[in-house]
Structure formats: C-alpha cells, structure tokens
C-alpha cells in the first residue's frame, strides 16, 4: 500500500512539475513578447511637422504660412540680415555670422516654433494629444498595467505555495507537531 501511494505521489509530482514549467514559460513569453507596456513619450501636437531650421524654409511653405503675420515678418527680416551679412567683409574673413546675428537667428527659430505650436491649425489637428483612450493618458494606462501585473505576480507566488503545499505544514504525521512559524 505504501509503495502504491508513493508511486501515485511521484507520478503526480512529475505531471505537476511539467504543468508548472509550462505555466512559467507561458508567463515569461507574455512578458517578453510585449505584454509589458513601456512608457510613452509626451508629444506635442504638431511636433512631427517642426522644421530643424525655420530660416531655411521658403515663404510659401505651409508651415510658414501657418505662422501669424508678425512672426513671418520677423523671419523675413532675419533672412534679409543674413543675406546682408553674407556680403560683409566680416563674413568673408571669418566665414560665419556675427554673434548678434546668430542670437537673432536662434530667437527667430524659437519664436517661430512657439507660434507654430500655438497656432489654431495645429491645436485643432489633435485636441487631446495626451490621452490614450477616452479618459486615460499613456501614463495612467501604464500605471494601471503595472499595478495589475504586480498584484498578479504576488498572487502567483501565493498560488505557487498552495500548489506545492508549502503554505501550511503537512498533517500526515502520526505524531503531534507544534507550530513554530508563529502563524495560527
């Protein structure tokens, strides 16, 4: 009788090990294959349409035409100053623009970028750039996924203990055993 019980327990243990190995492999596969989300970068509406240098665009470019009139005039003035300075002896000698014009060029690029991103055409293109769904941003979705995954992993560890019968001592001993773990 004892050997029969041992063989049943041994067979159950082998099938249990195979089941556990397949469960761990499945959970690992889900984690590796994209089940875990990554944080999404914050994107400003219209940022993919931003040029590297506003001063290199033609006046007929749609991005320049989306700018307000004062900003377009500012870009034209800076371009004129650049053309004048290219004819100067300073530019011919040093091969670069003066420090004052370099600062004006940087200011013009920054002003054009800010005006472009604040233009009604760009804002209306995507009124909710931060929302992933109807009510959650990318960060909210990532946080909910992380909280659920954390709870699932903790529950899996508890289930693992119950599966291997390590959550409580065995009751098969013929001798009385006093609990020493401090748990009732």
ABEGO torsion letter per residue (X at the ends): XAAAAAAAAAAAAAAAAAAAAAAAAAAAAAAAAGABBBBBBBBBBGAAABBABAAABBAABAAAAABBAAAAAAAAAAAAAAAAAAABAAAAAAGBBBAAAAAAAAAAAAAAAAAAAABAAAAAABABAABABAABBAAAAAAAAAAAAAAAAAAAAAAAAAAAGAABBBAABABBBBBAAGBX
